[in-house]
Amino acid sequence: MNSLDESRIIARESIKIDINDSMYASEERFAHQFDPNNRHMKAKAGISYVEDALQIVKASGSLNAMIQFFGGEPLLNWKTINEVLKRFGHEYDGIALQYSTVTNGSLITDEVAKTFSEYNVAVCVSVDSPNSPNRPLKNGEPSMPTVMEGLLMLQKYNNRVALNSALTSSTWDDFDYSIVDLAVEVGATEIGVVVDFDPTFYTKYGTERIVERLWSVIEYGRTQGIILTGYWHQIFQVMLGFDAVSYRGFKNCSAKGAQLSIEPNGSVFSCKAGSTILGNISERTDLLTSQNYQNHNDLRRNNPSFCNGCEIEGFCAGLCLGSLEKKFDSIDAVEPATCDFYREITKKHIQSLQPYELATFEL
């Protein structure tokens, strides 16, 4: 066994679920996380769930669907991912299919990279910073050498790759130009930046400092041909006329009526971070008539009343719905601390708009 194989085993064993440090708000959601029968989706179940979901897509009149493999770490369940890709391919029952996944990058093998390339799976690899001590392996060693091996493997097969970085309290000192340099090195043209979903982040650092820190990296990325995108940037996309709401069905939060997040046991939530159960995927189109789904769907275009009169009201859907639900025990809520940041970063983009510039985050 070579050192790369050993490091992948260490990475695999280090992935744990910390039930006590959770963002979930409802007892039902906690019950799903504690349930030992809801930890691993078998291949047969995964195929069945996708079939049910595509029936919903077809009944709604759409001819396009995005299937995302999500976790935890989705590559721990490579067998199911591989079987779903082989079963459904690029088109199924008249529905054009696209695929994406968000992975920590530690379990990417030659087989994984080659298969993802064959099915054009967009691979979003989570890397806070090449210099960050976050995400260590179980033995305490940095994970970056293992992740780098995975990124180079994806590059070998010409995969569609984006990096996924976080600007949070824990990564504040490490979020800098180095993430852009890494993207250039591994052939990624996009960096999705998750700006902290914890409302206290915005009050701790203040709008001006957060915008300044993010904008400096955005500008550096432009000089290197790298686009930085995220929730905060999708507001600007909609403004530019990229009709994301009609095409994707949401502004900048897909949990608002445009997404079904299916658990290993078949339960459906609006998002992996959501707490309100919508039903079971076996219900198919009946899911869309449930009151819980309708409540989420109402937020697709209509913001809470708090947003009335805001400069970006028609383009912004606010903070991650999961974090709002946890704090307010409601999906019809707004975190005011984030509003100034969303407005100011949008103004920055408008002021710096270059002719024919249109950046889109496809993952």
N, C-alpha and C positions, 0 to 999 in steps of 0.2 A: 504494500500500500504506500503510495507516495504522499508527500506532505500536503498536497492540495486535497486529496481524498480525506486525509486525517482532519484537516481544517474544516472540511464540509461536514464531517460527522460531529465535530465539536460545535459547529454552528447549529446543526440540526438539534442537538441535545440541549442547546442553550435557549431555545425558543419555548418560553413558558407563558401560561396565561395567569396573570395576577388578578384574581377576582376582586381582591380588596382595594385595588387601585383602578377603578373603573369609571367610565363616564356615563354608564347607563343609569337611567332614572327610575324605571318601572320594575315592579316585582316580577312581572312576566319576563322581562329581559334578563334579569338576574337568574331566574329559574332556568332559562335556556343556557346561560353560561355555566351554571353548576351541573347541568345534566350531562353525565358521562356518555350518554348515547347521542349527544349533539356536538361531538368534537371532530368527527371525521366523515366526510361525504363519500360514500362508496360510488364507484363508477356507474353502476346500474342506476342508482338513485340520481346521480348527476345528469345522466342522459334523459331520464324520465322528466326531471325538473325542467330541463331546457325545452323538451318537447311541449310541456304544458305552457311554459312561458311564451314560446313562439306561437302557440295557438291564441294566446292573449294578444300578441302583437298583430297577428293576421286579422283577428276579429275587430281590432281597433282601426283597421284600414291602412296600417303602415306596411311598407315593403322593405324596411331596414331595421336592423337590431344590432346593438352592441352587447357582447357577452364579455364580462370582466371577471377574471379569476382573482379572488381577493381572500384575505385571511384575517388574522394571523399571517403566517407565511404560507402562501398558496403552494409553493413548490414542495412542501412537505407531502402534498397529495398529488404528486406528478402523475400517478397512474390515472386518476380521474380526469385531470386536465387533458392528458394525451388521448384518452378514449373519447372525450367530448369533441376534441378537434377532429379526430378521425371520423366520428359519426356524422358530424354536421358540415364540416368543410366550409367552403366560402359561400354556399347558398343552400337553403333548405326550404322546400315547399313554397318556392317563389319569393322567399325572404332573403335579401342580401345580408350576409353576416360579417361583422367586424369583431375583432378580438383585442383585448388588452389585459394586462396584468400589472399589479404593483407588487414588487418583490424586494427583499433586502439584498438580493444579489449573491448570497453566500452559497446557494445550492444550484447554480447554473452549471450544467455539464455540457459536453459536446452534443449529446442527444437532445437536451432541452433547447440549446441554441439553434441547432439544425431544424428541429421541428417548429419552433417559433418562426423561423425564417420561411419555412414552407407554407405556413398558414397566415403569414403576415401579421403575427401577433405584435401589437405595440407593447414594448416592454419598458415600464417605468421603474427604475432602480432607485431605491431610497438611499441617498448619501447626504448626510447633513453637511459634511465638509471633509475633504481628504485629510485635514489636520485635526479633526475632532476626535476626542477620546470617547465619544458616545458609541453605543452599540458594540461593546467588546465581546469577544468570544467567551465561552464558558471558562476557559483556562485563564482569562484575564488579558490575553493578548489582543491587540487591535484587530478589528475585523477587516480593515481596509485592504490588506494584501489579498485576502480571499475574495473580497468583492471586486477588486481590480482584475483578478483572474477571470471572474465571471463576465465582467464588462468587455474584456478583450476577446473572450469566447464569442460573445454576441457580435462584436465587431467583425470577427472572422467570417461569420455567415451573413454579413450585411443586414443585420436586424434593425428594425426601427426602434431606436432607443432614446429615451428621455431620462434625465435625472430628476429625482424628487427630493427637494431639500426643505428644511424647516427653519424658519426664523422665529425662535422662541426664546424664553428666558434662559434656557439651558444651552442654546447654541449662539446666543448673541455675540459673544467674543470671537467665535469661529466663522461667522457668516461673512465672507469676504470674496475677493476676486478669485481665490483658489478654486471655488466650485465651477467657475466659468472655465478656467484653465483645464480642469479635469474633463469637462464636457468636450472641449476641443480635442483633447488627447484621445478620448474613447469614441469620437465620432458622433456624439449626441448633439443635436442642434437646438434642443429645448431643455429648459430647466423649469419644472413646476415648483414654485415656492409656496409652501404652506405657511402662511403667517398665523401665528399662534391662535388657536381656537379658544384659549382660556381668556375670558374677558379681563382678568387682572393684568395681563400682559400690557394692555393698552393704557391702563392707568399707571402702571409702573414706569414705563419708558416714555410715554407721551407721544402724541401724533407726530410732532416735528422730527423727533429723533428716529422714530421707526421709518417714516417716509424717507428721510435722508439716508439711512443705512441701506434700505432696499433700493432706492433710486441710484445710488452710486454703483451698485452691482449691475443694475439694469443697463446703465450707460456703458459700463465696461463691456458687458455682454454684447452690446451693439457693435462695438469696435472689433469684436472677435467673431461676429456672425452668429451669435447665440441669443436666442429669445428667452426671456424670463416671463413666465405666465403663472396663472393661478386663479383662485376665486376672485381676487381683487382686480385682476386684469380682464376677466370675462365681462365685467361691467363695460369696459372700454370697447371690447369687441362688438357688443350689441350696439353701442353708440355709432360705431363705424359703419353699421349697416350689414354686418355679418349676422344673418337672421337666425341666431342661435335658438331663440325661443320657439320659433316655428319648426325648425329643423330638428333640434335636440329635445325640445319640449320643456326647457328650463332656462333661467337666466344664468345664475352662477351657483345653484345648489340643486343637483339632480334629484335629491330626496323629496323635492316638492312636486310630487305627482309624475315624475318621469323615470322612475327607477323601482325595480323590485329586487330586494336583497334577500336571497334564498339561503336559509340555514340548512345544515346537513339533515335535519329531521323534516324539512319541507316547509317550516314556518317562514312567513314572509314579513319583512320589515321594510321600511322605506329606504334604509341605509344600514350598513354594518354598525354605524354609530347611533342609529335610531332606537328609541325605546317603545314605540307604539306598534304593536303587532297588527298587521293588516289582514292576516288569515293564513291559509295554507295554499301552496301552489297548486295542489290538486283541485282547488275550487275554480281554477282557470278564470274565465271572464267574470265570475261572480265576485272576485276580488275587487274589481273596479266599481262595483256597486255598493261596497261596504262603506259605512259612514267614516271610518278611519281613513280609508283611501281618499274619499271625497274631500275630507278636511285638508289632507296634504295637497291634493290636486288644486284646491281653491287658491293655494299660495303660489301656483305656477306663474300666474300673472298679477294676482292681487296681493299686495303687501299689507301687513298690519296697518291699522289706522295711524299709528305713530309716524309712519313714513310719509303721510300726506303732506305735500308741499316741498319735500326734499328735492334738491337739484338733480339727483340721480334716481329718483323714485321708480321711473319706468324701466330702468336698466339693472338695478341691483336687487338681489333677493336676501341680502343680509348675511349674517354669520352662519357657519355650519349649524344645521338644524339640530343635530344631536347634542351639541353643547348648549344650545338654547333650551332644549327640552329638559336637560338635566338641571339647569339653573332655575328655570321658571315653571317647570312641570307643565309646559304648554308649548305648542308649536306656533301659536299665533303671538309671537313675542319678538322683541328687538333688544339687542345689547347696545345701548347708546355709546358705550366706550369705543366701539369699532367704527361708528358712523363717520367721525371726523377723518379717520385713517382712509376709509374707502373713498370719501369725497376728495381728499387731498391727493391721493395717488392717482385718481382719475384725472384731476386737473393737470398733474404733471404730464400724463400721457397726451392730453389734448394740446398742451402748450408745446410739446416737443414733436408733434406729429409731422412725419415726413411724407412727401408725396408718394402715393401708392403703397404706403405701408399698412399691412394688415397681418398682425401676428395672431395665430390661433393655437390653442393648446388642444391637441387631438387625443391625448390619452385620458 
